[in-house]
């Protein structure tokens, strides 16, 4: 998928666990893992906004586009 998810990067920068982030955002750790691992088909703007608020970042810090040509090798 050409959209890469960088939640791990922001978690490391904020020294926050997946469980703590899920708790503060109001989603299950399992749903956060699906998003974090790039397996989500969609993300609600409300969830994205909550992630940005808790992590004190912009949506572009969490999501980026990669060309399928470079991502796939």
C-alpha positions in Angstrom: 0.0 0.0 0.0 1.4 3.4 -0.9 0.4 5.0 2.4 3.0 4.3 5.1 2.1 4.8 8.8 4.8 6.2 11.2 3.0 5.9 14.5 6.0 3.9 15.9 8.3 6.9 15.1 6.1 9.3 17.1 5.7 6.8 19.9 9.4 6.5 20.3 9.9 10.3 20.2 7.2 10.8 22.9 8.5 7.8 24.9 4.9 6.4 25.0 3.7 2.8 24.8 1.1 1.5 22.4 -1.2 0.7 25.4 -0.9 4.3 26.7 -1.6 5.8 23.3 -4.6 3.6 22.7 -5.9 4.5 26.2 -5.5 8.2 25.7 -7.0 8.1 22.1 -9.9 5.9 23.1 -9.3 3.0 20.8 -8.4 -0.6 21.6 -4.8 -1.6 21.5 -5.7 -4.2 18.8 -7.2 -1.5 16.5 -4.2 0.7 17.1 -1.9 -2.2 16.1 -3.9 -2.7 12.9 -3.4 1.0 12.1 0.2 1.1 13.3 1.2 -2.0 11.2 -0.3 -0.6 8.0 -3.1 -3.1 7.8 -6.0 -0.6 8.2 -8.1 0.1 5.1 -9.2 3.5 6.5 -8.9 5.8 9.4 -11.6 8.1 10.7 -10.6 11.8 10.8 -11.7 11.9 14.5 -9.2 9.1 15.3 -6.5 10.8 13.3 -7.2 14.1 15.1 -7.1 12.3 18.5 -3.8 10.7 17.6 -2.4 14.1 16.6 -3.6 15.7 19.8 -2.2 13.1 22.1 1.1 12.8 20.2 1.3 16.6 19.6 2.0 16.3 15.9 0.5 16.9 12.5 -1.2 14.2 10.3 1.9 14.3 8.0 4.0 13.1 10.9 1.9 9.9 11.1 1.1 9.2 7.4 3.2 9.5 4.3 2.8 8.5 0.7 5.4 6.1 -0.9 5.5 5.3 -4.6 4.6 1.7 -5.1 7.6 1.4 -7.4 10.1 2.4 -4.6 8.1 0.7 -1.8 7.8 -2.6 -3.6 11.4 -2.8 -4.7 
